[in-house]
């Protein structure tokens, strides 16, 4: 498996929670050739072991952090 990660993530690591990283990785693993990913909240929650609420919070946090 190979996941390309932008080096700017290194600078943001201190601001991300473990849940944020789980969701970011789950999204990254679903990106298509057009650099888009559209999994449902249910799918992300199942894949990360988080609740829907935790998944939504992590997505909001990632969005505010410009990920």
C-alpha positions as CSV (number, residue, x, y, z in Angstrom):
1,X,0.0,0.0,0.0
2,X,1.2,3.5,-0.8
3,X,-0.4,6.7,0.3
4,X,1.0,10.0,-0.8
5,X,1.1,12.6,2.0
6,X,1.9,16.3,1.5
7,X,4.9,17.4,3.6
8,X,2.8,20.2,5.1
9,X,1.1,17.5,7.2
10,X,4.3,17.4,9.3
11,X,3.6,21.0,10.4
12,X,0.0,20.3,11.3
13,X,0.6,17.1,13.3
14,X,0.7,18.9,16.6
15,X,-2.8,20.3,16.0
16,X,-4.4,17.0,14.9
17,X,-6.0,14.4,17.2
18,X,-5.8,10.7,16.9
19,X,-9.4,10.7,15.6
20,X,-8.5,13.3,13.0
21,X,-5.6,11.2,11.8
22,X,-7.8,8.1,11.6
23,X,-10.4,9.9,9.4
24,X,-7.7,11.5,7.3
25,X,-6.1,8.2,6.6
26,X,-9.5,6.5,5.9
27,X,-10.3,9.3,3.4
28,X,-6.8,9.1,1.8
29,X,-7.3,5.4,1.2
30,X,-10.5,6.1,-0.7
31,X,-9.3,8.9,-3.0
32,X,-9.9,8.2,-6.7
33,X,-7.9,9.3,-9.7
34,X,-9.5,12.7,-9.6
35,X,-8.3,13.2,-6.0
36,X,-11.9,12.9,-4.6
37,X,-13.3,10.7,-1.9
38,X,-17.0,10.4,-1.1
39,X,-17.4,7.7,1.6
40,X,-20.4,8.0,3.9
41,X,-20.1,8.9,7.5
42,X,-21.3,5.4,8.3
43,X,-18.5,3.9,6.3
44,X,-15.8,6.2,7.8
45,X,-17.1,5.4,11.3
46,X,-17.0,1.7,10.7
47,X,-13.5,1.8,9.1
48,X,-12.0,4.0,11.9
49,X,-13.9,2.5,14.9
50,X,-15.3,5.9,15.7
51,X,-18.9,6.9,16.3
52,X,-20.7,9.0,13.7
53,X,-20.4,12.0,16.0
54,X,-16.7,11.6,16.5
55,X,-16.3,11.1,12.7
56,X,-18.3,14.3,12.0
57,X,-16.2,16.2,14.6
58,X,-12.9,15.0,13.0
59,X,-14.1,16.0,9.5
60,X,-15.0,19.5,10.8
61,X,-11.7,19.8,12.5
62,X,-9.8,18.7,9.3
63,X,-11.9,21.1,7.3
64,X,-11.1,24.0,9.6
65,X,-7.4,23.0,9.4
66,X,-7.7,23.1,5.5
67,X,-7.2,19.4,4.9
